[in-house]
Amino acid sequence: MIKFENYIMPAASIGRENPMPDIKNVSYIHAGYEMTDKVKEDEKTYIGKGMISTMLPYKMQDGYNRDKKDRAFKAAVLENDFIKAVFLPELGGRLWSIYDKKLERELLYVNPVFQPGNLALRNAWFSGGVEFNVGIKGHNPLTCSPMWCAVDKCDEGEVLRLYEFERIRGVVYSISAWLPEDSSVLYIKGRIENTTSEEKHMYWWSNIAVPETKETRVFVPTDDSFLSFYNENHYILDKAAIPVHEGFDVTYPCKIPSSRDFFYKIPEKNHKWIATANKEGNGLLQCSTQKLKGRKLFVWGMGQGGRNWNEWLSQEGSAYIEIQAGLAHTQLEHIPMPGNTVWEWTEAYTALGLDANIAHGDYKNATEEIEKYILNRIGNPDELTFPNQENAKKSEIIYKGSSWGAVEELVRGEKVSSICQFPVSADSETDEWTMLVKANIFPEPDTDDEPVSYVTGKYWLEKLEALPQQSWYSMLHIGVVKYAGGDVEGAIKAWEKSAELKASPWALRNLSMIYKNELGDKKTAREYILKAFELKKDCPALCSEVAAQLTTDGGDEMWLDIFSALCDKIKNLGRIRLYRAVSLINLGKLKEATEIVNPDFVMSDIKEGELSISYLWFELYRRLYAMENNVKYDPANEELIKEADKKYPLPKKLDYRMHD
């Protein structure tokens, strides 16, 4: 049975999207990588391939806060006498809960709150449940966005289908869920449709959160893995044996000291599965057909920073690990997907129940017992079946997603999917682009108005350039499309022309980012960002970029003057206050800085891997200690540093260090 109801939980607001395009701002997607000599040549084929340079055409989702209030989310529920599974269509189609009614236990980690944090490519991300990641390395661009939700009536029963058009790769993807009437197994079918003639770089990982306990153990049918960790703005890919690596049993996440990714290399002939068991031998089992050959474990680690990240994304005492299943062996790979191709696979989720002595005994023996368990409970994973939705008797759309699929169909003049429908409807995000396609008309809003959305690609560039008359707004978008296509010089000329036609904060800001991030010209970047700010002083994201510029080019006094004139709403934002603290420290105003950087400081958008807060704490309080003791501050003075850190230890709530 499939039903639709509300799921209520304390939730922070996702807020408004950032109106400005990503111009080499998202450091995460520009992070490099290196491989040790343990990685073999035949394992490197797709590593580093298909990486993107910008999040365009998507806008960043960085307007969230930490003020949680009860909110009713739309939920799609599959339920029989054995299982109750809850999906959240508004939140990227997240599989939020799998509750085993007979065993009376939850199989996933269900976050008690919805709290976005800065962990995804578009910034906002939240922990819990099963996230389905498509297209590009990192979290799904639509992980905090609504998806289309439909019910297909098939011969075998009702199937839930969640789907969207993913704009970077230009593909349709869907997550379908089926719960047979007499089954204790939830079946998921992943599907990616590339209905263009172009080969696409493709990516998929089903990201499964499960509870972390001291005794939790992770099982996979292999003794070989890639080991990935993040270090100084780049990834290091190494190899690690399973179960024992560097003297400790890495099948127990709580024995892993710092944040790590283990990408398990399961032999080709083996069934593809991953499982967890707690102290009693109970946990989750996930298996799939051979298409999903990769499996992964992610841990935050046992350090203070890792513990803090768990609670930052949820509440005190909360802890989880991630087990994942993907198309490739690692998440540094994108696999070529030919044109006019459909990829499908089936996953199965069910309870694992092992004898505790077996679960925590010999590792190889435990995996062999799980193999028997799978065959008895599910059958051969290679032969998992799923209803044929292409032959569905009826399909009914329940919830609406974006209109970008409909716009793409207008552009192509044909359907983008054989099973997913994208009805044409009014949508403020796509209206101006629909008008451009249909009538060759493009609006010219007031320069103070925030751009509603962006597009990329040759088709849109040609449509915009063919307009009978250009405006500041059309030239703004021509610049965006050119930048996304790699034409930096063309983007500069378009934004200069836009500013010449009518000065807008958006074109001026884009020019600033080009000069700062692409050309390394801080002087020109400062000139443009200040001009942009003069035209739009009530935009938090723009204000943050002004602060970032001035606190790194000697403009601290200017930034403090600007800060003093800001409205209270922007003044109170954590990142804006952080930049004020930076300038105060740079100018030697340490006591004032402690009014900001103290145990009560909160910055909602602290980024995964970002060390700004801990760095600032140490810099401030080591300097303060030196001043209090009438000694010259010297970062090379180990005794001074030791005593300062002893007197002013970094509070746990400000520690976001993942690797220490």
C-alpha positions in Angstrom: 0.0 0.0 0.0 1.2 3.5 -0.8 -0.2 6.5 1.1 0.6 10.1 1.4 0.7 12.0 4.7 2.6 14.6 6.7 5.8 13.9 8.5 6.4 16.4 11.2 9.8 17.2 12.7 11.7 20.3 14.0 13.2 21.9 10.9 15.4 24.9 10.1 14.3 27.0 7.2 16.2 26.3 3.9 15.9 30.1 3.2 16.4 32.0 0.0 18.8 30.8 -2.7 22.0 32.9 -3.4 21.1 35.1 -6.4 24.7 35.1 -7.7 26.3 32.4 -10.0 29.1 30.2 -8.9 32.3 31.7 -10.4 34.9 29.3 -9.1 33.6 29.9 -5.6 32.8 26.4 -4.7 36.2 25.2 -3.4 35.0 21.7 -2.9 34.7 20.9 -6.6 38.1 22.4 -7.3 39.9 20.2 -4.8 42.7 18.1 -6.3 43.8 14.6 -5.6 46.9 12.4 -5.5 47.3 8.7 -5.5 49.9 6.6 -3.8 51.8 3.9 -5.6 49.5 1.3 -4.1 46.8 2.3 -6.6 47.4 0.2 -9.8 47.3 1.5 -13.3 44.2 -0.4 -14.3 42.4 1.1 -11.3 43.1 4.7 -12.4 41.1 4.6 -15.7 38.3 6.9 -14.7 39.8 8.6 -11.6 39.6 12.4 -12.0 37.5 12.1 -15.2 34.3 14.1 -15.7 34.9 16.7 -13.0 33.0 20.0 -13.3 34.3 23.5 -12.9 31.1 25.3 -11.7 27.8 24.5 -10.2 26.0 26.5 -12.9 23.2 26.5 -13.9 22.2 25.8 -10.2 22.1 28.6 -7.7 23.7 28.0 -4.3 21.4 27.1 -1.3 23.1 29.0 1.5 20.2 31.0 3.1 19.4 28.4 5.8 19.5 29.0 9.5 19.5 27.0 12.8 16.2 28.2 14.2 14.2 25.0 14.2 10.4 24.9 14.4 8.0 22.0 13.8 7.2 21.6 10.1 5.0 19.2 8.2 6.9 17.7 5.3 5.0 15.8 2.5 5.7 12.1 2.9 5.1 9.1 0.7 4.7 5.9 2.7 5.0 2.3 1.5 3.6 -0.1 4.1 2.6 -3.7 4.6 2.5 -6.0 7.6 6.3 -6.2 7.7 7.8 -2.9 6.7 6.9 0.8 6.8 9.2 3.0 4.5 8.9 6.8 4.4 10.2 9.0 1.6 10.4 12.8 1.6 9.7 14.1 -1.9 10.3 17.7 -0.9 13.9 16.8 0.2 15.4 15.2 -2.9 13.3 12.1 -2.6 15.2 11.1 0.5 14.3 7.6 1.9 13.9 8.7 5.4 13.0 5.6 7.4 12.7 1.9 7.0 10.9 0.5 10.1 10.7 -3.3 10.5 7.3 -3.8 12.2 7.9 -7.5 13.2 11.3 -6.8 14.8 10.1 -3.4 16.1 13.2 -1.6 15.1 14.4 1.1 12.7 16.9 0.0 10.1 18.3 3.5 9.2 19.6 6.4 11.1 16.6 8.8 11.3 17.7 12.3 12.1 15.2 13.7 14.7 15.5 17.1 13.0 16.0 18.7 9.6 19.1 20.9 9.9 21.0 21.9 6.7 24.7 22.3 6.8 27.4 23.3 4.3 28.4 19.8 3.0 27.0 19.7 -0.5 27.9 21.1 -3.9 25.1 23.7 -3.6 26.0 24.1 0.1 22.9 22.9 1.9 22.8 19.2 2.9 21.3 17.3 5.8 22.1 13.9 7.4 19.9 10.9 7.8 18.1 8.2 5.7 19.2 7.2 2.2 20.2 10.0 -0.2 20.4 9.1 -3.9 23.3 11.0 -5.5 23.4 11.4 -9.3 25.6 12.9 -12.0 28.5 14.6 -10.2 31.0 13.9 -7.4 29.5 15.2 -4.2 26.0 15.3 -3.0 23.0 15.5 -5.3 22.4 19.0 -6.6 18.7 18.4 -5.8 19.2 16.9 -2.3 17.3 19.9 -0.7 14.9 20.4 -3.6 11.4 18.9 -4.4 11.2 16.0 -6.8 8.3 14.8 -9.0 6.4 12.1 -7.2 4.1 9.6 -9.0 2.4 6.2 -8.4 2.6 3.6 -11.2 0.0 0.9 -11.1 1.7 -2.2 -12.4 0.7 -5.9 -12.6 2.8 -6.7 -9.5 1.2 -3.8 -7.5 1.8 -0.1 -6.9 5.2 1.4 -7.4 6.3 4.8 -6.0 8.4 6.8 -8.5 10.4 9.9 -7.6 12.1 11.7 -10.5 13.7 14.8 -11.9 15.6 16.3 -14.7 19.2 16.9 -13.6 20.5 20.0 -15.4 24.3 19.7 -15.3 24.4 16.3 -17.0 21.1 16.8 -18.9 19.6 13.5 -17.8 16.5 12.2 -16.2 16.9 10.1 -13.2 14.3 8.3 -11.0 14.1 6.4 -7.8 11.3 3.8 -7.7 10.3 1.9 -4.6 8.3 -1.3 -4.4 7.1 -3.2 -1.3 5.4 -6.5 -2.2 2.5 -7.3 0.0 4.1 -10.2 1.8 7.7 -8.9 1.8 10.1 -7.9 4.6 12.4 -6.5 1.8 12.1 -3.0 0.3 13.1 -2.9 -3.3 14.6 0.3 -5.0 15.2 0.7 -8.7 17.6 3.4 -9.8 17.3 4.6 -13.4 19.3 7.1 -15.4 18.1 8.1 -18.9 20.5 9.8 -21.4 18.1 10.5 -24.3 20.6 12.7 -26.1 23.1 11.5 -28.6 26.0 12.7 -26.5 28.2 10.6 -24.2 27.8 11.8 -20.6 30.1 11.4 -17.6 27.9 9.7 -15.0 27.9 9.0 -11.3 25.6 7.3 -8.8 25.9 6.6 -5.1 23.1 5.5 -2.8 24.2 7.1 0.5 22.8 5.1 3.5 23.0 6.5 7.0 22.9 4.0 9.8 23.3 4.5 13.6 26.8 4.5 15.0 27.3 2.6 18.2 30.5 1.6 19.9 30.0 -2.0 18.7 28.7 -1.3 15.2 30.5 -3.5 12.6 30.5 -3.1 8.8 30.7 -6.1 6.5 31.5 -6.4 2.8 32.5 -9.5 0.7 36.1 -8.4 0.1 39.4 -7.9 1.9 40.5 -5.1 -0.4 39.7 -1.4 -0.3 40.8 2.1 -1.4 41.3 4.5 1.4 40.5 8.1 0.8 41.1 11.1 3.1 41.2 14.8 2.8 44.4 16.7 3.4 45.3 20.4 2.7 42.8 21.1 -0.1 43.2 17.8 -1.8 42.3 14.1 -1.5 44.8 11.3 -1.1 43.8 7.9 -2.5 45.6 5.0 -0.9 44.8 1.3 -0.4 43.9 -0.5 2.8 43.4 -4.2 3.7 40.2 -5.4 5.3 39.6 -6.1 8.2 42.9 -5.0 9.8 44.7 -1.8 8.6 47.6 -0.2 10.4 47.1 -2.4 13.4 43.4 -1.9 14.1 40.2 -3.5 12.9 38.6 -1.0 10.5 35.4 -3.0 10.3 34.5 -1.2 13.5 33.9 2.5 12.7 34.5 3.5 16.3 38.0 2.3 16.1 38.8 4.6 13.2 40.4 7.8 14.8 39.7 10.4 12.1 37.4 11.0 9.1 38.0 8.5 6.4 36.4 6.9 3.3 36.9 3.2 2.7 35.9 2.3 -0.9 35.6 -1.5 -1.0 36.8 -3.2 -4.1 34.5 -6.2 -4.3 35.7 -8.9 -6.7 33.7 -9.0 -10.0 32.3 -12.5 -9.4 31.1 -11.7 -5.9 27.6 -10.6 -5.0 27.4 -6.8 -4.3 26.3 -6.0 -0.8 27.1 -4.2 2.4 25.7 -4.7 5.9 26.0 -3.5 9.5 25.5 -5.2 12.8 25.3 -3.8 16.3 26.3 -5.5 19.6 23.4 -8.0 19.3 24.2 -8.8 15.7 21.2 -6.7 14.3 21.4 -4.1 11.6 20.8 -3.3 8.0 21.6 -5.3 4.9 21.7 -3.7 1.4 22.4 -5.6 -1.7 22.0 -4.9 -5.4 22.3 -6.2 -8.9 25.9 -6.1 -10.4 25.5 -2.6 -11.9 26.2 -1.0 -8.5 29.6 -2.6 -8.1 31.0 -0.1 -5.5 30.6 0.0 -1.8 31.8 2.5 0.7 32.1 3.4 4.4 32.4 7.0 5.6 33.1 7.8 9.2 33.4 11.2 10.9 36.1 9.7 13.2 36.5 9.7 17.0 38.1 13.1 17.3 36.4 16.0 18.9 35.7 17.6 15.6 34.0 14.5 14.2 31.9 14.1 17.3 30.9 17.8 16.9 29.9 17.4 13.3 27.5 14.6 14.2 25.7 16.8 16.7 25.9 19.9 14.5 23.8 18.2 11.9 21.4 16.8 14.5 21.3 17.1 18.3 23.5 16.2 21.3 24.4 12.6 21.5 23.5 11.9 17.8 26.0 9.8 15.8 25.8 8.0 12.4 28.0 6.4 9.8 27.4 6.1 6.0 27.4 2.9 4.0 27.1 3.5 0.3 26.6 1.7 -3.0 27.8 3.2 -6.3 28.4 2.7 -10.0 32.2 3.0 -9.6 34.8 1.7 -7.1 35.5 5.3 -5.8 33.8 8.7 -5.7 36.7 10.2 -7.6 35.4 8.6 -10.8 32.7 9.4 -13.4 31.8 6.6 -15.8 31.1 7.3 -19.5 27.5 6.8 -20.3 26.8 6.5 -24.1 24.1 8.6 -25.8 20.6 7.2 -26.1 21.2 4.8 -23.2 19.2 3.8 -20.1 21.0 2.4 -17.0 19.0 0.6 -14.4 19.7 -1.5 -11.3 17.8 -2.9 -8.4 18.7 -2.5 -4.7 17.2 -4.5 -1.8 17.0 -3.2 1.8 16.2 -5.4 4.7 17.0 -6.2 8.3 20.1 -8.2 9.2 20.0 -10.6 12.1 23.2 -12.5 12.9 24.2 -14.5 16.0 26.2 -11.9 18.0 29.1 -14.3 18.4 29.3 -14.7 14.6 28.9 -11.0 13.9 31.8 -10.2 16.2 33.9 -13.2 15.5 36.1 -14.1 12.5 35.4 -11.5 9.8 35.6 -13.9 6.8 33.3 -16.4 8.6 30.8 -13.6 9.3 30.7 -12.5 5.6 30.1 -16.1 4.6 27.2 -16.3 7.0 25.7 -13.1 5.6 26.0 -14.6 2.1 23.8 -17.5 3.3 21.4 -15.0 5.0 21.0 -13.1 1.7 20.2 -16.1 -0.4 17.7 -17.3 2.2 16.0 -13.9 2.8 16.2 -12.2 -0.6 17.6 -14.7 -3.1 20.4 -14.2 -5.6 21.2 -10.4 -5.6 22.2 -10.7 -9.3 18.7 -11.7 -10.2 16.6 -9.1 -8.3 13.5 -8.3 -10.2 11.3 -5.2 -10.3 7.9 -4.3 -11.9 8.1 -3.0 -15.5 6.9 0.6 -15.1 7.0 1.1 -18.9 4.0 -1.2 -19.0 2.2 0.5 -16.1 -1.6 0.4 -16.4 -1.8 3.9 -15.0 0.5 6.6 -13.7 -0.7 9.4 -11.4 1.4 12.4 -10.5 1.0 13.2 -6.8 3.5 16.0 -6.2 5.2 18.4 -8.6 8.9 18.9 -9.0 10.6 21.6 -11.1 9.6 22.7 -14.5 13.1 22.3 -16.0 12.2 19.0 -17.6 9.3 20.6 -19.4 11.6 23.4 -20.6 14.1 20.9 -21.9 11.3 19.2 -23.8 10.4 22.5 -25.4 14.0 23.0 -26.4 14.5 19.5 -27.8 11.0 19.2 -29.3 10.7 15.7 -27.9 10.3 13.8 -24.6 13.3 13.5 -22.4 12.1 10.3 -20.8 10.1 7.2 -21.8 8.4 6.9 -18.4 8.7 10.2 -16.6 6.2 13.0 -17.4 7.0 16.7 -17.1 3.7 18.7 -17.5 4.1 22.3 -18.6 3.0 24.7 -15.9 3.6 28.2 -14.7 6.8 28.4 -12.7 8.6 31.6 -11.7 12.0 29.9 -12.0 11.4 29.0 -15.7 8.8 31.4 -17.0 11.3 33.8 -18.6 13.1 30.9 -20.3 9.9 29.4 -21.6 9.0 32.9 -23.1 12.4 33.0 -24.8 11.9 29.6 -26.4 8.3 30.3 -27.5 8.3 33.9 -28.4 11.9 35.1 -28.6 11.2 37.6 -25.9 13.3 38.2 -22.8 12.4 40.5 -19.9 14.4 43.4 -18.5 13.7 43.6 -14.8 14.9 46.4 -12.5 18.6 46.1 -11.7 17.8 45.8 -8.0 15.8 42.6 -8.6 17.6 39.3 -8.0 18.1 37.1 -11.0 15.6 34.3 -10.7 17.6 31.5 -12.4 20.4 30.7 -14.8 20.9 28.4 -17.8 23.9 27.0 -19.6 24.7 25.5 -23.0 25.0 26.4 -26.7 21.2 26.5 -27.3 20.6 29.2 -24.8 23.6 31.3 -25.8 22.4 31.3 -29.4 18.8 32.3 -28.3 20.1 35.1 -26.2 22.5 36.5 -28.8 19.8 36.3 -31.4 17.5 38.7 -29.5 16.6 41.8 -31.6 17.8 44.1 -28.9 20.1 43.4 -26.0 19.5 44.7 -22.5 21.6 44.7 -19.3 19.8 41.6 -18.3 20.2 39.6 -21.5 23.9 40.5 -21.5 24.2 39.4 -17.9 22.9 36.0 -18.8 25.1 35.8 -22.0 28.1 36.3 -19.7 26.9 33.5 -17.4 26.4 31.1 -20.2 29.8 31.9 -21.7 31.5 31.6 -18.3 29.9 28.2 -17.7 31.2 27.1 -21.2 34.7 28.1 -20.3 34.9 31.4 -22.2 36.2 33.7 -19.5 37.2 36.5 -21.9 33.7 36.4 -23.5 32.1 36.5 -20.1 34.1 39.6 -19.1 33.1 41.4 -22.3 29.4 40.5 -21.8 29.3 41.7 -18.2 31.2 44.9 -19.1 28.5 45.5 -21.8 25.8 44.7 -19.3 27.2 47.3 -16.9 27.6 49.8 -19.7 23.9 49.4 -20.7 22.8 49.7 -17.1 24.9 49.3 -13.9 23.7 46.3 -11.9 25.2 44.8 -8.7 25.1 41.4 -10.5 27.3 42.1 -13.5 29.7 44.1 -11.3 29.9 41.3 -8.8 30.5 38.7 -11.5 33.4 40.8 -12.9 34.8 41.0 -9.4 34.7 37.2 -9.0 36.3 36.8 -12.4 39.2 39.1 -11.6 39.6 37.5 -8.1 39.2 33.8 -8.8 40.2 33.4 -12.4 42.7 36.2 -13.1 44.2 36.7 -9.6 43.8 40.5 -9.8 42.7 41.6 -6.3 42.9 45.3 -7.0 40.4 45.2 -9.8 38.3 42.6 -8.0 38.1 45.1 -5.0 37.0 48.0 -7.3 34.2 45.9 -8.8 32.9 44.4 -5.6 32.7 47.7 -3.9 30.8 49.2 -6.8 28.4 46.2 -6.7 27.9 46.6 -3.0 27.0 50.3 -3.4 24.1 49.2 -5.5 22.9 46.4 -3.3 23.6 46.7 0.4 20.9 44.4 1.6 22.1 41.2 -0.1 23.8 38.9 2.6 25.7 36.9 0.0 27.1 40.0 -1.7 28.1 41.4 1.7 29.9 38.3 2.6 32.0 38.5 -0.6 32.8 42.1 0.2 34.1 41.0 3.6 36.1 38.1 2.1 37.8 40.5 -0.3 38.6 43.3 2.2 39.9 41.0 5.0 42.4 39.4 2.6 43.7 42.5 0.8 44.4 44.9 3.7 41.0 46.5 3.8 40.2 45.8 7.4 39.4 49.3 8.5 37.1 49.7 5.5 35.3 46.5 6.3 34.7 47.5 9.9 33.3 50.8 8.7 31.0 48.9 6.2 30.0 46.5 9.0 28.9 49.3 11.3 26.4 50.6 8.8 24.8 47.2 8.0 21.3 46.4 9.0 21.0 44.2 12.1 19.8 41.2 10.1 23.0 41.0 8.2 25.2 42.0 11.1 24.0 39.1 13.1 24.9 36.5 10.5 27.6 34.2 11.7 29.9 34.4 8.7 29.6 38.2 8.6 30.6 38.3 12.3 33.5 36.0 11.6 34.8 38.4 9.1 34.5 41.2 11.6 36.5 39.2 14.1 39.2 38.6 11.4 39.6 42.3 10.9 39.6 43.0 14.6 42.4 40.5 15.1 44.3 41.9 12.1 44.1 45.3 13.7 45.2 44.1 17.2 41.8 44.7 18.8 41.8 41.4 20.6 39.4 42.1 23.4 36.7 43.2 20.9 37.3 40.0 18.9 36.6 37.9 22.0 33.1 39.3 22.1 32.6 37.4 18.8 34.9 34.4 19.0 33.9 32.7 22.2 32.2 29.4 23.1 28.8 30.9 22.1 29.8 31.7 18.6 27.6 30.1 15.9 28.2 30.2 12.1 25.4 28.3 10.3 27.3 27.7 7.1 30.6 26.3 8.4 31.8 24.1 5.5 32.8 20.5 5.7 36.6 20.6 6.0 36.7 24.3 6.8 39.1 25.3 9.6 38.3 29.0 9.8 36.8 28.9 13.3 39.4 26.7 15.0 42.2 28.7 13.2 40.7 32.0 14.4 40.3 30.7 17.9 43.9 29.7 18.2 45.1 32.9 16.6 43.1 35.1 18.8 43.6 33.4 22.2 47.3 32.7 21.7 47.8 36.4 20.9 45.7 37.3 23.9 47.7 35.0 26.2 50.9 36.6 25.0 49.5 40.1 25.6 48.3 39.1 29.1 51.8 37.8 29.9 53.7 40.7 28.4 55.6 38.6 25.9 55.9 38.9 22.2 53.6 36.6 20.3 55.7 34.1 18.3 53.8 31.2 16.6 57.1 29.3 16.7 57.3 29.5 20.5 56.1 26.0 21.3 56.0 26.6 25.1 53.8 29.7 24.6 51.5 27.9 22.3 51.2 25.0 24.7 50.4 27.2 27.7 47.9 29.4 25.7 46.1 26.3 24.4 46.0 24.9 28.0 44.4 28.1 29.3 42.1 28.7 26.3 41.3 25.2 24.9 39.2 25.1 21.7 35.6 24.4 22.8 34.0 21.2 21.4 31.2 23.2 19.9 33.7 25.3 17.8 35.8 22.3 16.7 35.1 21.2 13.2 38.4 19.6 12.5 37.7 16.3 10.8 41.2 14.9 10.5 43.0 15.8 13.8 
